[in-house]
Amino acid sequence: MSDSELKILMIDDDEQILFALHAVFQFQGWESVSAKDVLAGLDLLRTEAPDLVLIDYHLPRINGIKGVEMIRELDANVPIIVFTIDESQEVANQFIEAGASDFALKPIKVPDIISRIRLHIRLLDSNKRLKDKDEVRPPVSQVKGIGAATLELIQEAFRNEDEYLTVEAISERTGLAYQTSYRYLQHMASQELVEISQNYGKVGRPKQKYRLKQQRSSL
């Protein structure tokens, strides 16, 4: 998908944010439509068929988590990026399980949101290619909220790397938000795709680092 074809749906009740993002996207040559609540956003999802959705966490009447669930009922594949000021991993996990693709923290940074959008359009194309292939191997995951292309992206971040990596390092290498990277790494640990090292070098909670298990590295 080329940039010139991109259409973005924004669901946020902050008029200033909608105005600013519309200007940013227009400068990029992208089309954008906006709604101030989930129900209006769902109407635009049906009529406009956007390529990507941006949605706020705190919305009137129906919050972002429920909004993501409702979007997924209509479209199983469209990338959904959540705006949030809440860095809680518990909230992030709820969003991912509802069907969110990634996160962008407020206040919004223009370079961050542009790169995040481009990343998820590439991942959408990758997911389409994976589905088009006649794969003989079993699916990598049946866990809700875990996408094959995103999982491959994180695995690729470990390639040719012998050292254990932090969540922050994986986030930087992939372009995914910290919360998304952490959720996928925890899934990979549950599937025994990564090894975990606990770093007790400082007072407080130990910092986890991850390394791909070489014998399980291929999909």
C-alpha positions in Angstrom: 0.0 0.0 0.0 1.4 3.4 -1.0 1.3 6.5 1.3 -1.0 8.3 -1.2 -3.7 5.6 -0.8 -3.7 5.8 3.0 -7.0 6.7 4.8 -6.9 7.1 8.6 -9.9 7.1 11.0 -9.3 9.1 14.2 -11.6 8.6 17.2 -10.9 11.2 19.9 -13.0 13.8 21.7 -10.2 16.4 21.8 -10.8 18.8 18.9 -7.3 20.3 19.1 -5.8 16.8 18.7 -8.1 16.0 15.8 -7.3 19.3 14.1 -3.5 18.9 14.6 -3.4 15.4 13.4 -5.6 16.2 10.4 -3.0 18.8 9.4 -0.1 16.4 9.9 -1.7 13.7 7.8 -2.7 16.2 5.1 0.9 17.3 4.9 1.9 13.6 4.5 -0.6 13.2 1.7 -2.9 11.0 3.8 -6.6 11.2 3.9 -8.2 11.3 7.4 -11.7 11.3 8.9 -12.6 11.8 12.5 -15.2 11.0 15.1 -15.6 12.2 18.7 -17.0 9.0 20.1 -17.0 5.3 19.4 -20.5 5.0 17.8 -19.8 7.8 15.4 -16.4 6.1 14.7 -18.1 2.8 13.9 -20.3 4.6 11.4 -17.3 6.0 9.6 -15.6 2.6 9.8 -18.5 1.1 7.8 -18.8 3.9 5.3 -15.2 5.0 4.8 -13.3 1.7 5.1 -10.1 3.2 6.6 -6.7 1.5 6.4 -5.9 2.3 10.0 -7.7 3.5 13.1 -6.4 5.8 15.9 -8.5 5.7 19.1 -8.2 7.4 22.4 -8.6 5.5 25.7 -10.8 8.0 27.5 -13.9 8.6 25.5 -17.5 9.7 26.3 -20.0 6.9 27.0 -18.0 4.0 25.5 -14.3 3.8 26.5 -11.4 2.9 24.2 -11.2 -0.8 25.3 -14.8 -1.5 24.5 -14.4 0.6 21.3 -11.5 -1.6 20.1 -13.7 -4.7 20.7 -16.5 -3.2 18.7 -14.1 -2.2 15.9 -12.8 -5.8 15.8 -16.3 -7.1 15.4 -16.6 -5.2 12.1 -13.0 -5.5 10.9 -10.6 -8.2 12.1 -7.6 -6.8 10.3 -7.4 -3.0 10.3 -4.5 -1.8 12.5 -5.7 0.0 15.7 -3.3 2.3 17.5 -4.4 3.5 20.9 -3.7 7.0 22.3 -3.2 6.8 26.0 -1.6 8.8 28.9 -1.8 5.6 31.0 1.4 3.5 30.8 -0.1 0.7 32.9 0.8 -2.7 31.4 -2.4 -4.1 32.8 -4.4 -1.6 30.7 -2.2 -2.3 27.7 -2.9 -6.0 28.0 -6.6 -5.4 28.1 -6.3 -3.3 24.9 -4.2 -6.0 23.1 -6.6 -8.7 24.2 -9.5 -6.6 22.8 -7.6 -6.4 19.5 -5.4 -3.3 19.6 -2.3 -3.4 17.5 -0.1 -0.8 19.3 0.0 2.3 21.4 1.1 6.0 21.1 1.5 7.9 24.4 0.0 11.4 24.8 1.2 14.1 24.4 1.5 12.9 20.8 4.9 13.4 19.1 4.5 13.8 15.3 7.6 11.8 14.3 6.5 8.9 16.6 2.9 8.7 15.3 4.1 8.9 11.6 6.6 6.2 12.0 4.1 4.1 14.0 1.5 4.4 11.3 4.0 3.4 8.6 5.1 0.4 10.6 1.6 -0.9 11.0 0.8 -0.5 7.4 3.9 -2.5 6.6 2.8 -5.1 9.1 -0.7 -5.2 7.6 0.9 -5.9 4.2 3.1 -8.6 5.8 0.0 -10.3 7.4 -1.7 -10.3 4.0 1.3 -12.0 2.5 1.4 -14.6 5.3 -2.2 -15.4 4.8 -1.8 -15.7 1.0 1.0 -18.2 1.4 0.1 -21.9 1.4 1.9 -22.6 4.7 2.7 -26.2 5.6 3.8 -25.2 9.1 1.2 -24.8 11.9 0.1 -21.3 12.9 2.5 -19.6 15.3 -0.2 -18.6 17.8 -3.8 -19.0 18.5 -3.7 -16.4 21.3 -6.1 -13.5 21.1 -4.3 -10.3 20.2 -1.1 -11.9 19.0 -0.4 -11.2 15.3 1.9 -13.3 13.2 3.6 -10.4 11.4 4.2 -8.5 14.7 5.6 -11.7 16.3 8.0 -12.2 13.3 9.1 -8.5 13.7 10.0 -9.1 17.3 11.8 -12.3 16.5 13.7 -10.5 13.8 14.9 -8.0 16.4 16.8 -10.9 18.1 18.5 -12.2 14.9 22.3 -12.5 15.2 22.1 -11.3 18.8 23.7 -13.4 21.5 23.2 -11.0 24.4 20.0 -10.7 26.4 17.9 -7.7 25.4 15.6 -5.5 27.5 12.0 -4.6 26.5 13.2 -1.1 25.8 15.8 -2.4 23.3 13.2 -4.5 21.5 10.8 -1.6 21.4 13.6 0.6 19.9 14.6 -2.0 17.3 11.0 -2.8 16.2 9.4 0.6 16.5 6.6 -0.9 18.6 5.5 0.7 21.9 7.0 -0.6 25.1 3.7 -2.1 26.2 3.2 -4.0 22.9 6.8 -5.3 23.0 6.4 -6.5 26.6 3.1 -8.3 25.8 4.6 -10.1 22.9 7.7 -11.0 24.9 5.6 -12.5 27.6 3.7 -14.5 25.0 7.0 -15.7 23.5 8.2 -16.7 27.0 5.0 -18.7 27.6 5.6 -20.5 24.3 9.3 -21.1 25.3 10.5 -19.1 22.3 12.7 -16.9 24.5 14.9 -17.3 27.6 14.5 -14.8 30.5 17.4 -13.4 32.6 16.7 -11.5 35.8 19.0 -8.6 36.5 19.2 -7.9 40.3 21.9 -5.2 39.9 19.8 -2.4 41.5 17.6 -2.1 44.5 13.9 -2.8 43.7 12.2 -5.0 41.2 14.5 -7.1 39.0 14.7 -6.1 35.4 14.0 -8.8 32.9 16.0 -9.4 29.8 15.2 -11.7 26.9 17.1 -13.9 24.4 15.7 -15.9 21.5 16.0 -19.6 21.9 18.0 -20.6 18.8 16.4 -24.0 18.5 13.0 -22.4 18.4 13.9 -19.3 16.4 12.3 -20.2 13.1 8.6 -19.9 12.6 
